[in-house]
């Protein structure tokens, strides 16, 4: 992320042309591998593609940069020099630039060491946001003025993070005036209702009370008076585990949270005699994507479209979808009608008029699918945690043509209503019910089932 990857030197050491990610001002990249001299950098996917095309059309420029970098590597950066640098440091206390911190190279060093007592809090904020940034190219993070300035210093290490600060935010050692920083920092004023929705907010409890109205964000870090974390809902991002699923010769590695609910028996008993007929799969309430993993295992040629609104689930879904291939993630919930719902993150008191809340977008299911051209549907999964009946009602006219329908439910009343809605066109094929109140059901279109027989 914001760290200089010394593997870049491996490219240069072989005489290769280095086109690498643009890092933050404090990474040391500009000092060690000056762009346009020893390498070139990109700041977005579009810019990467643009520069790849440019250097393919101008190979001599790439060759000149590569030769210059290789010569400098051999003269200054070769391992024989690094070994001597290490010996000089260990036995003589001498460390050459750019490996030595100084006010000229990185003011964050002094800001950071002065705030070493808060290292646990800082890591509790930085690591989850870094994990978000690893998957999400652009991040918008708000830092309240009651937070230590070192929080901003830490976050500015992430190269494509846009920092939003409240009017009156402290600026230790002129950090926000450093080269490459001002254009990434935005000051917000007025009421929180006029502010954008952020990917994450870092505030003290006093900040939030003073603002008087909720700040909108997907993730929140709330600090107490002693700067200890009262809330860090993004910490769950660090709990993901890797597990494997086998489907014959196909094996998928999937990231999930330890408490992820998965009705394994239902999803792993897909009606395989229909697999070859499946071209389009719609996964509504996809979660981290375990249902879609099963659909890919049984229907390797199908296009899978996942709809998910929960920020925690989306983080893993976006990664898992890449491994599935031909799998598209839509960061929106589907329901019976268009709406924006709020979910309180902190404090839990529903009467509080201040705090942090998520703003979750929902679209009317039929209209959203029609806009995306997702008709007809071969396999439908609906697992929205309570909106299943509304979604099926929205798709009522299409249900009779869908080959396989998976529905999860959270109440006995919903289960009975779902069965009543699908009974005219579908037959219950497989299901799991827990204590009569929740479970997952799989229905097969009667026409396709009897046609098969």
C-alpha positions, 0 to 999 in steps of 0.5 A: 500500500503506502510502503516502498516494495523493494521487489521493484529493484528486482525488475530494475536489476534484470534490466527491465522497465519498471512501471509501478504504483504511485505511492504517497509522499512519505514512502521514499519512492520519489527519493530512491526511484525518481519517476521519469528517471528510473521508472514511471508510475500510475495513479489509477487503472485508467492511467496504467492502461494509458501508460502501457499503450504509450510505452508500447508505442515508444519502446526506446523511451522505456529502454532508456529509462531501464538502462539508466536504472540498471546502471544506477542499481549496479553502482549504488543499489546492488546487494554488495552495497546493501551488505556493506550498508548493513555492516556500517550501520550495525558496527558504526552506526552509519546509515546513508540516505535515503534510509535515514529519517530526517526532518527533510525526508519525513516529518511523520517520523517526529509526529509518530514518535511523539505519539507512540503511547497510542500505538495500539489505537493507531494500528487498530485504525490503520490496519483495517483502513489499509485492508479496505484500500487494498481492495478499494482503489479510492477511499474517503476518510473523515477525521474529526478535529478532536483526534490526534494529528498523528491519525491523519499522518498515518492515513496519508501513507495510503496513496489514494486515500482522500482525507477529509478534516473538520474545520479547526483540525490540528496540523502537527508540524505542518504535516498537511502542507507537505509536498503532495498532501494539500491536494488530498486533504479536504476541509468540511464545514457546516452541518454533517447533513451537507457532507458526503458519505464517507468510507470511514470516519475517525472521531472522538465521542465528543466530536460526534456529540458536538456535531449534533447530527449523524455522520454518514459512513460505512465504517466508524472508529470512535475514540474515548477521551483517553484515545482508546477505541470505543468502536471499530466495526471495521476490525472484522475486516481483519478476521477473514479466513481462507477456505477451499471448495472442491467441485470435481476438478474445480477448486475455489479458495474463498475468503469468509468471516468465521460467523458466516452463515452457509446452508451447505447441504442446500447449496451443494445439492444443486440439480446438476441435470440443469447445469448445462442450461444455466446462462444467467445467475442472479444472487440477491443478498450475495453476502461474501459470495458462498452461494455464488461459489457453488453456482460457479462450481456447478455452472462453470459457463454462467454469468453470475451477478451478485447484489450486496449492500452490506459494506463488510460482506462487500469487501470479501465479495469483491475479492471472491468474485475475482476468483470465480471469473465472469462474476459481477458485483453490484454494490446495492441492495434489491428490495420491493421498492427504491429506498435509502435505509440508515443503519446506526453504528454508534451509539446504539441508543436509537433516540440519539440524534448524533453519532455515525450511521450507514446509508444503504441504497436499495433498488426495486428488484425488477426495475434494477434487473431490467436496467442491467438487461438481466432478463431472462434469469436461469437461477435466482437466489434471494437471501436479504435477511427479511426482504425475500417476500418483497423481492419475489413479489417484485419479480412475480411475472418472471418467477414462472420462467426461472429454472431454479430458485433459492430463497432464505427466510428468517420467520415461519410466516415468510416461509409459508408465504414463499412456498405459497408464491412459488407453488404454482410454478415450482416444486420444493427440491431441497431445504434446511430449516433451523428451529422452524424460524430460519433456513434455506429452500431450493425450488425447481421449475415444474416444467423443467423437472417433469421435462427431464423425467 
